[in-house]
């Protein structure tokens, strides 16, 4: 982390962590006016610490009275169509607004959370906008924990986009509508103050703030989360200055219409469903596939790019967050070519079969590939991304990232976590303790299951309610003894309707409710503070997550941390990112589509013994305290910086053309030399018709290696101090066996390292050594079957089967422009074929696929020209001793660089080999490729022979 102290981090997220509110100052706390302490918001003491909760005299309401109130004013299972500007203004028991908002009797009666919630519509009187709009100071000046439950800092939802971010980084789905407290364009007020932005990515904010002083220099770039068209230019400049000075933030000004179209339509109706495997059915498919809002999406990303470029300073690290800004990395790369840019996807990433349905798929992928580092929550999401890029863009997907023509992009896994220290401090506050006592008294003798989800289709709340109903049916002895308290995060009305939660809740409650019991209690995020939410997690007998697809379910991490004393179990969907980590395998996994299985899991959780529950909790807790927010931020930023340095070193420094005269002195005075020369593309230009002969095309001409090249190699090998090797991907039969006959004293590497033939020694004989003798090559049969399928559908293509590898040549014409349609078809077929082979055979057999311009190669993972050279370099390698080659197949042995050569000269295009040889002090590497290179020298292919000739003539 120390390496980050010298860098400022620019954090680009759609919403800033703080927003500006028009007005003189934050409204005072209502209890400061009234002088009354309430469980909802305790006024701070002069020392800055909240007073202990004070309980009014009088007993708790009975459950019967509670349900009588519910009968008169039931808690809606959907967000009301018209929401109060201040949801707490008429909410007895959580706050006491000024004036006649709540009667004294109501305030005295509502003492517990659920009692208060059941009475939330019975209090009359005028609503006081902003009554809870002040941020309550944290104890001892501690940092507040950002969550979707922004009632924790008493923040009023001044602007209703009707969706806040979850602490797990899940996206918001608000509408662009404004509440009654919206600033009107005609307003003459130019004063404003800052408050926490309820729409920001809470998980990201918590993670960045958890690092504390170790990341002192940072700059947030994002929107305020409110309509800004009515803001005067002077007001905008004033906000920019104060945001920069006081909040380390730069606001991005986006026209309201552009933002609404981008955010509500493209992000939420196109990207969000696709990323979560929810491709819509007709008639919504038209808007999904042909969304006109992509223009606004581009415009929003462009405005972010403009803001970041204007604020960028040399040495800054740019961190782009989430699917709202997928085009931003490439926009920045075009204008800041050497800047360190990282992109992190907070949500899931689907398989290529889903992502390819998007009409703008290539634009989105190319936009993300502008980054140096692309991060995902889980290994599965990272693998899906690599396969999607390979399939759609026909780029080389490697286990560590994506290889493009001009550079390499790292793809890594960085699981998000929570700020354990902040949660621990928060849950120990007196207010949380008081709410825990109230809830335990209110629900004495009953079991509580708690959940917190948005009400859209993806979060699986409908499946959760149906599973709970199945549980009550299957285990009737629990009827009247188990309550499901579901905290509902805000979302759009349309998404709530699509979620289909209202009808199942009504059906369940109508079946099982009695005068003293209601099985499902719905709370909205505006109905409770974060302290009350922590109390719910503390008293819960189980926490239930039934997402149909999700990134990282950080609410499950919060539950585990709050169960430090009780150790109750976690019920977790198999489709969440959290479940993919071994530490969370101690939960009770469920398939949310299987309601009977989920019902059984509920019964298992409620009947689990204390010993088993404690054992499971310990495993979960060990993961939570290890996978922290601090580890997430640190690992991502350090990796991003390192990736940028690795990628730009070769590009930033111009590589000089090979000057033979500068290496001749070392060559002349060395006693043992190794000369490595690539064959294809360096000494011999590939002839597709000749290669076709090896594939069985009898009419094709026979292989005829260039004699002038062989003459130079033979002359070099005549010097007893030289050991000359030819590196090739060609097969032995019909190709390299001819070279071996004409140049017997030259060592040969065949099929990219699968076979090697040492130079003929004193015995006058040298046999080919099979480097893959112990490899499982049964993958070749199904691979050939797949390629045969595509060969039949791709005109002019053919399969080149080798001993230990397979090449599919999908294009044989020289002029692409004259066959543009066929070329596009062949490229698509090649991408499809690579995807099929990788999915079905790649991981099982440990294969890698190396795509070329007109072909791709399939071969074992641990074999390459680099590993073959390792066998040549090492004094005990198989090139020197045939008995050693079996042990040499171990992957750790292939990376050894010990050698007794005092001069190594390598010419070719294999960048992995160049990087490996650069580790040797006595190596001179020369690249003949057109890409950026790590080699020390560059040389055009037609200059290779003259350079080798000068070495051969040196005495």
N, C-alpha and C positions, 0 to 999 in steps of 0.2 A: 504493500500500500504506500510505502514511502516514495515510490516512483511517481505517484499521482500528486504529491505535494507540489510539484513543479509545473503542473498542468491545470488549466481551468477546464471544467467540464460543462459543455453546453447541452442541456437536457431538453430535447424537443418532445413535447407531449401535447395532445390536442387541447387540453385544458390546463391552465396554470394552477398551481396549488393554492394561490390566493387570488381573490377577485376584488374589484373596486366597486363600492356601493355609494351612490350619490346621497349626500346628506352632510350635516354638520359633523356628526360623530356617531359612533355606535349607540343605539338606544340603551338607556339604563336598564338594569335587571329589574323585573317587576317586583321581586321580593325586596330589592333595596328600597323601593318606594313604599311598599306596604309594611316593611319591617317584619315580615312573617317568614319563618323557615318552612320549606316544603321538601318532601322527599325528592321532587323533581330537580330543583335547582337550589342548592344551599348557597346563600350569599357568603362571600368571602369574609374572613375576619380581617382586622387591620393588618395582621401579619402576612396576609396573602394566602392563608390556608383556610379551606372551607370549614365551617362549624360542623360539629357532629349533628347527624340528623336528629331532629326532635319529633317525638311522637305525640300526637294529640291524645287527650284523654279519651276514653270511650273505646269500646271493643271493636274488633274487625267486623265488617259486614258479614252476614251469614251467606252461604252459598245460595240459599233460597232467594234472599233479597237481591243478590248479585244477578241471578238468572231472571228475576222479575224485571230488572232493568234491561237485561238483554232482550227479553220478550218485547219490551216497548221499543227499544232502539237497538236492534241487533248490529253487531260489528259486520260491516260489509266485507265480502271476500274479494271484492274488486276495488281498485282505487276510485273514489268518488269522481264523477265527471267534473264537478267544480270543487276545487280545493281551496281551503283558507290560505290567505297569504301567510298566516302564522298558525300552524296546526295545533299549537299548544294553547292558543288564546282562550279556548272554551274547554280546556282539558283538566278537570279537577284532579288533584292528586299528583300531577306532574309539574304544574306551575300555577301561580296565582296572578293573572294579569291585573293591571290596575283598574280602577273604576268598579263597575258593577258586573264584571265579566262572570264571576262565579260567586254564588252565595256562600256564606259562611257555613251553612249546614252541609252543603255539598263538599266543601273543602274538608270539613271535619270527618265526613263519612268515608271519603275515598283515601284509605291509608295504604293499601297494597297496590301493586302494579296492576293486577288483573281487575281489582275492584275499580280502580281508576279508569281502566280501559272500558269496562262495561258501562261506565257512566259518562263516557266522553261526549256524548251528544245531548245529555240532559241539562248541562249548564247553559243558561241563557245569557243575554246581554250582548253588548256591542263587542265586536272583535277589535283588538288593538294591534294593528300591523307593527311588526318589529318588536313585539313584547318580549320575545325570547331571542332577539337578534344580537345579544352581546356575548362575546366569548368569555366564558368563565375562566379565570386564571387557574393554571395547573398548580398543584401543590408544590411549594418550594421552587417555583419557577420552572418546573419540569416541562419537557416538550409534550404536547398533546398527541394522542394517537389518532391518526386520520382513519376514518371508516365511513362506510355508507351510512352508518348511524350517526350522522353529523349532529344529531341532538346532543351528542356527548360534549360538544362545545357550544351547545345552545344556539346553533346557527339557524336562522330562519331560511326557508327555501325562497329567497327573494325573487328569483327567476325560475319559472317552472319549465325546465326542459324535461321534467318528470322522469328523470333517470339519473341516479348517481352511480359512480363507479364502486364496485366492490373492492374490498381490501385485497382480493386476489387478482386484481387487474382486469376483471372482466369488463367488457365494454358497456357503455350506457346506451339507452335507447329512448331518450326523451323526445318529446315533440318540441317545437320551437316556440310554443305559446308562452306568454308572459303572465305573471300574476298581477293582481290589482296594484301592487306596489311598484310596478315598472316605471322607469323614467320616461316621461313623454318627450317627444322631440321638441316641443315648444317650451320645455322647462327652462327657466333662467338660472337655476342653481348650478354653480360650478364647483361646489365643495363636495368632497368624497372622502371615504375612509376605506380601510381594507378589512376583509374578513376571509375566513377559510372558504375555499371554493368547494361547494358540495358535489360538483361534477368531476373533480379531478381524479386521477388515478391514485386512489388511496394507498394501494400497495407500493407503488413506485415512490410516492412521497415519503411514506414511512421508511422505506429502504434507504433512500438518499439521506434522510435526516438521521437515521440510526448510525450512520458512519461518523457523524459529528464533526469534530475539528480535523479529522483526517482528510476531509474533503471540504476545505474552507472555501476554495474558489470554485463557484458554480454559477451558472446562469440558466434560468428556466426560460423557455420560449414556448408560448402557447396563447390561446384565446382566453378572454375573461369569463366566458360562459354566459353572456348576456347580449341582448341586442344593442348594437353600438352605432347604428346608422344615424341616430339623433344626437350623437356626441359632437360638439363643436371641435374644430381643429385645435383651439387653445386648450380645451379640456383634455384632448388626446395627448397633446405634448406634455401637459402637466402630469397626467397619469403615467406616461412613459418615464418621465424623469423620476417621479417618486417610486414607481415600481422598481426601477433600476437601482436606486439608492437604498431603498428600505426593504425590498423583498427579493433582490437579485433576480429580477424577472424582466422579460421584454414582451409586451403584449403584441399579438399579431392582429391587425385590423382587417377583418374580412366582411364584405357586404353581407347583410343578413340573408338576402335571397340566395346567395352562393352557398353560404354555410348551411342553410336549411336543406337545400337540394343535395349537397354533398353528404351531410351528416344523417339526415332522416331517410333519404332515399337510397343513395348508393351504399353508404356504410352499413346501414341497418337492414335494408331490404335486399341487398345484393351480397356484399362481402360477409356480413355476420352469418347469414344462413349457410353460405357455401363453406366457410371455415369450420362450421359445426355440423357438417354432413346433412344439412337440411335444404336440399334443392327443392324448391316449391313445385307443386303440381299446377296444372292449368286451372284457371286462366291467368295465374300470376307469373307464369313462365316468361311472358313477353317482357314484362318490366325487369325480370331477372336477367334475361339474356341480352336485351337490347336497351339497357338503361341509358337514357340521355343524360343522366346526372353525372356521368363520368367526366364531362367537361368541367363541371364545377369541382369535382374531386381533384382534377389536375390543377385547377386555379387555386384551390386551397393549399395544395402542396407547394405550388410555385410561390405563394405569399410567404409560406414558412421558409422556403429557400432564400428569398430576398432578405427576410429578417435575420436569418442566421449568417448569411454572407456579410451583411453590413456590420454585424457584431463580432465576427470572427477575428481572432488574433493568432499569430503564429504560435504553435504549441498547444492550442486548444484541442480537446477531444470532443467530438460531436456524437451524442447518443440519441438516436431516433427511436421512438417508442410506438409500437402497436400498429394495427392494420389501417388506422386512419391516415397514416403517412408513408405508405409503401412506395410511393414514387419519389419521395424526398431524397433518399441516399444517392440515386443517380443524378438528380438535379444538382446536388451539392458537389458530386464528383466532377461534373463537367466544369464547374466554376472554381472548385478548390481541389485540384488534382492530387495533391500530396497530403491532404488533411486526414487525420485518423477519424474514421466514421464507423460507428457500430449501430446495428439495427437489432432491436429485441422485439419478438412477437409474444405478447402477453397471453394471447388466446391460443386455441388449438390450431393445427394446420392439417388439412385433410389429405387423403390419398390423392394421387394424380387423377384417378377416375372421376373424382368430384371436382377438383380444381380446374380440370380441362374444360368443364362446362362453361366457365366464364368467358365471355366474348373478348374481354380485355386481359386475358391471362398472360400474354407475352409482355405487355406493357408493365403489369404488376411485377412479374418476375425480374425483368430487366431493371426496374426501378430499385428493387431490393438488392440486386447484385452490384449496385454501386458502392455498397459498404465494404469495409475490410473484414468485418466480422458480423455474422448473422447468428443470433441466439434464439433458442427455443426452450420451452419449459421441460420437455422430455426428449428422450432419444428417439421415440417413435415419431414425434413431430419433425425432428431434424431429418430423420430418414425419409419421411414423406416429402419434405422439401427437396432433398437431393434427387429423389426419383422423379419428382415433378419437373425439375429443371432439366434433367437428363432426357425426359420424354418429350417435353414441349420445345425446349431450346436446343436439343441435341448436343448439350455440353457434357464434358466428362465429369461424372459425379464420383468423387473419391470418399473414403470413410471420413476424412478430415475436412472436406469442403468441395468446392467447385473449381475446376480448372477451365478458365476461359482462354481465348487466344493470347491476350496480352497480360493476364495476371491471374493470381489464385485468390479465392475468397474462402476464408475460414468459416465453417459451420459448426457451432458448438452447442452444448446443453448446459444451461444455467438455471437450475430450479430456484424459484423464488421462495422466500420464507418470510417469517414475521419477525418483528423486533421483540424478542422474548423479554428483554429487560424492561421495555416500556409497558408491555402487557402485565408483567409481574408487579411493577410499581402501581399500575392503575387498579389492578384487582384487589390491592391491599388498602385502598382508600376506605375511610369509614362509611361513605355513602354506599359503596358496593356491599359492605358487610350488613348494613341495615336492610338493604333490599333483599339480600339472601335470607335474613331472618323473616322478613315479611312473606316472601314466597313460600318458605318452608311451613310457616304457620297457615298460610292460605291453602296450601295443597298438602296438608298433613295426611299421611296414609295413602297418598296417590302417587303413581308413577308419571314422570314428565318426560316426553320426547320433544326435543327442540330441533327446529330446522330454520335456515335462513336462505332464501332464494328469491330470484325474480320470478314473476308469474308468467314468463313466456314459455314457449314450447320446449326450448333447449334445456331448461333447468329441471324438468321432470317433476314439477310439483303435482301435476295431475296424477302421474303414476304413483307418487308417494301417498296421496290421499286414498287412491284405490287400493294400494297395498295395506294401508292402515285399516280400511274397511274389511279387507279379507282377513286381517289379523283378528279383528273383533268378532268376525263370523266364525273363524276356526277355533278361537279360544274365548268362548263366551264368558268364562270366569273373570276376564279382564274388563268386561263392560262395566262402566261406572268407576273403574279404578285406574285408567290410563288416559292421559290428556296429551294431545299433540298440539304444541304451541308453535305455530308457523309464522316467522317474521318474513313479511313480504317486502322485497326491495321494489322501488318504483320502476315502472317501465311505461311505455306508451299504452293508451287505451286499446289500440288495435292489437298490440302484442298480448295484452291481458286477455282479450277476447279469443285470440288464437290459442292461448295456453289452455283454455277450457277448464279453469280451476273452479269458477263460481258454481257451476252446476254440480260438480262432484262433492264440493263442500256442503252445499245445501242438502243434497241427497243423503250424505253421511249423517249430518246433524239431525235431519228429520227422522232418521231411522233409530238413532241411539240416544238422543237427548232425552233427559227426564227433568223433573223439577229441580233436581240437585246436581245435574251433570250435563256437560256439553263436551263432546269428544274432541272437537277441533276449535281452537281459538286462533283467530287471525289477528296479527298486529302488523301495521305498516311502519316503515322506518321512522316516519314522523311521529309515531305514537310512543316512542321510548328513547331514552338517552343511551349512550354507550355504557354508562355505569349499570343501567338496568339490564342491558344486554349481557354484560359480563356476569351479572347476578344470575340471569337465566342459564348461562352456560355452566355456572358453578353448581346449581341445584339440579341440573338435568340428569336423568337416569340413562339417557342415550341421546346422541346427536346423529341426525340422519341427513345424508346427502344423496340424492337420487338423480343427479344430472345425467342427461342423455349424451352429453359431450361437454368437456370443460378443460381449461388449461390447468391451473393450480388452484385447488379448493382451499384457500388460506383460512376460511372460516373453520375448517376442520382442525387446522393447526391451533387456532385460538381456543377451540374447545379442549384440545388435549392439554394446553397450558393451564386452563382454568380448572382442570380436574386433578390438580396436584394432590389434593387430599382424598378425593372420593374414588378416582380411578375407574370411572364408568366407561363402557365401551363406545366405540365409534362405528356407525353403520355407513359404509362408503361405497358409492357407485364404482364399478370397475372401469367406467369410461371417463374418470377424472384423471388429470395428470398426476395428482398426488399418489394414486394407487399404483402407478408404474414404478415407484421407488420401493426398494425392499423394506425400508423402515416402516412403511405404511401397510405392509402385508399382514400386520397383526390386527388390523381392523376386521370387522365383519363385512366381507365383500358381498355386493348384491348386483344383480342384473336388473335395472329398473323396469325393463320390459316384462320381467317375470314377477308378477304380483304375489303369487303364492310363495315363491322363494324369498321375496322380500318380507312377506308376513312371517315366515319362519325365522328370518333374521331378527325381526323385532322381538319375537318370543325368546330367541337365544340371548339377545342383549338384556332383556328384563329379568331373565332367570339365571344369568351367568354368576358363577361363584365369585367371591371376592378374590380368591387366590388367582384364578384364571384372568379376571379383569385386571388385576394389578400387574400380572406378567405381560399382558397385552399392552397395557398403558406404558409400561417401562420401555418397551420396544418403540412405541409411537413417540414417546417423549424424547428418547435419545435421538431420533431423527429430527424432531422439531428443533431441539437446541443445537443441532449440528448444521442443518440446512436453514440458516438464519438470513435475515435481510442483509446484514453486514457482509456475509460471505457472498451473497448474490452480487452486490454492487462491486465489491473488491475484485472478485474473479472476472467479472465481465469487463470492467474498465482496464484492468491490467492486461487481459488477453487482447482486447481491442488495440491497445497501444503497441503490444508486441507484434500483433499481426500486421499493423501498418508499417512498423519498422522493417519487418521481413519482406513485405511486398514492395516497399519503395526503395530499398537499398540498391537493388539492381537497376531500377528505372531512373532514380534520381541521379545516379552517377553514370555518366556516359562511358560505355565500354569501348576501349580503343581497338582499332584494327591490329591484328597480329603483326608484330615487328620481329621477324625471325632473328635479326641481328642481336636483339636484346636477350634472347634465350640461348643463343649459340654458346656463349662462354660457359654457362652451367652445363649445357649438353656436352661440351667438349671435355670438361674436367670431371664428369661423373663416371663411375666405374660400373654401375649396374642400372640400366635404363629400362623403363616400361613405356611402350608407345601403343596407345589405344585409338583406333580409328573406326568411326561409323562407316558402314558400307552403303546402305540405301540413303539417298539424298545427299551424300557427301562424295563418295567415290563413284557411285553408280546411280543414275537417275532411273527410278522405277519404270519399267515398261509393263503396262497392264496386260498386253497380249502374251508376253513371256510368262507372267505370273499365271495367266489363265491355263497355260499348259500344265502347270502343277496341279491345277484343279480338275484335270481330266479332259481339257479341250485339246484333242489330238492335233487339230489343224494349226494350233498356235506354234510360233517359232521356239526353238530350243533356247535354253539359257546360255548366254555367251558373255562372261564377265569381261570388263574392259582390260585389255592387255597392258596398256600403259600404266594403269593403277597397280596391276599385279607386279609389273617390273619394278616399280618404286618400292613396294612392300618387300619384294625379294631382296632388293639391294640393301634396304635397311636391316633385314634379318641376317644378312651376311656378316654384319659386325657382331662379334661375340659378346660385346657389352650390351647389345640390344635384345629385348624380347618384344616382339611385335604381335599385336592381337587385332583381329578384325571382328567388330561387333555387328551382329545382324539379327533381323527378325525372320529371315527366310528359313525354309526347312532344309534339312540335310539332303534329302533325296531330290535329285534333279536340279539342285542349285548349288549349295555349299559344298557338296561332295566334289563338284567340278573345280571349285576354288581350291579345295584341299589338295587336289592332284597337281594343280599348276603352281601352288605356293605351299609346299610341304613344311617349310620352316616358319610359317606364320600360324599362330594360334587363332582359333576361330570360336566365336560364341554364336550359337544357333538358336532360333526361336526365342529371342529376347532373354536368354539365360537358361533355357530348359536343357540345353546340351552344350558341352564345351569340348574342344579338341586341342590339347596342348601342342606346341610346336614339336616337330620330329627331333628327337634327341640323338644321342650317340648310338643308341640301339637301332636307329633307323626306322622306328615304328612309333606311332601314337594313335591310340584308339579314342573314339568318341565316348565321353563320360555322360551318363544320364543323370542329371541333377534332380530329376523328379521321379526317380525310381520308386521311392516310398510314398509318393503322392497318390491319392485316390483320384483316378481319371475316369471313373464311371459317369461323371457329369457329361462327358462328350456325346454319348448317345442321345440323351434328351435334348442337349443343346443343338445337335445337328438336326433333330426332328423339328425343333422350333424354327431353325433357320431355313429348313426346306420349305416349310409353310410360307415363309415370307419370300423366298426365292421364286416360288411359283406365281407370286402376285407382284413381283417387281421386275419389269423387263430388263434384260441385260445383266442381271445380278448373278453371282455365283458364289459357292462356298469353297473356301480353301482349307481343307482339313490337314492339320499337321500332327506330329507325334504327340505333343502335349498341349497344343493350343489350337484354336479355330479362328479363322478370319472370314468375315462376310464382306464381300466387295459389292456394294449396292449400286455403284455408278462406274461405268466403263467408257463413257464418251468423254472426249477431250474438251469440246466446246459446250459449255453450259448454257450460254445465251440462246443458242439455237434450239435448245430442248428445255426451256424454263419450266414448263408444266411437269415434264417427266422428272426433272431435278427436284422439284418441290415434293412430288409424290415419293420419290426414292428416299429423301431425307426424312419424311414422316414415317415411312416404313422402317427405316433404320432406327429411329427413336423408339418406335413401338417394339421392335425386336429386342433392343437393349433392355427396355423396361421389363419385358416378359422374361428374359433370361435372368436378369438381376433378381426379380421377385421370386421366381420359382427355383433358381439354382444358386444364385449368388451367395446368400448367407449360409445355406446348407453345406455347400462345398468349398466355401472360401475362395470365390472367384473375383476377379476384377475385370472391368471392361474399359478398354482404352479406345475412344473414338478418334477417327481421323477424318480427313476431308471427304473421302469417298469410300471409306471402309471402317470397320471396327474390329478390334482384336479381343478375344476372350482367353484368359489364361489364369493359372493359380495365383493366389494373392501374394505369396512370399517369394515369387520368382520375378526377376527383372534383370536388366543389364547391370544394374548397380550391384545386385547380389552376386552375379557372375564375376564381376570385377573384384569383389571381396574375396572370392575363392582364388583369384589370380594373385592378388596382392599379398595374401597371408603366406608366410614361409611354410606353414603346415597345411595349406589348403589343398583341395583336390587337384588343382592344376599342377601341383608339385608331387602329390602323393595320392595315388588312386585309392589307397586304403582309408584316406581321411574323408572321402566325400560323403559317406553316410552320416557321420557326426556333423558335417558341415550344413546339413539341411535344417538344423535347428535355427529358428528365426534370430535368436540372440547372436548366433555365430556369424550370420551373414552381414551384420553391421560392424564387425571388427575392422579396424583400419591399420592394424600393425603391419609393417612391411619392411623388407630389407632393400627395397629399391631406393636409390639416392636421387633419381630423376624420373618423374612421371609426366608424360605429355599426352593429353587426351583431346580429340577433335570429334565433335558430334552435336546432336540436338537434344540428348537426354539430360534434362535439367536436374533430375534426381541424382544422376551420376556426377554431374558437375559440382553440385553442392557437397556430395560426399568426398570427392577428391580435393575440394578446396580446404578440407580439414587437414590435409597433409601439407607440411611446410615446403616440401620439395616438388610440388605439383604445379604444372602449367596447364590451365584448362582453356579451351577455345571452342566457342559456339558457332555453328553454321546455320542456326535457326533465325527466324524473323521476329520472334517474340522477345520480350524482355528476358534477360539472362543473368544468372549468377556467375557465369564464367568470367575469367580474368581478361579474355580476349575475344574478339569477334572476327569472323572470316567468311567471305562468300564461298560457296561450294567450289566454284571454278578456281579458287586460289589455294585449295587444299593441296593438290598435287605439286605445284611449284614449291610450296613450303616444305612438304615432305622431301622433295628432291634436294633442297638445300641442306636438310639434315643428313640425308644419305651421303652427300658429297663431302661432308665435314670429316676431317681426319682428326 
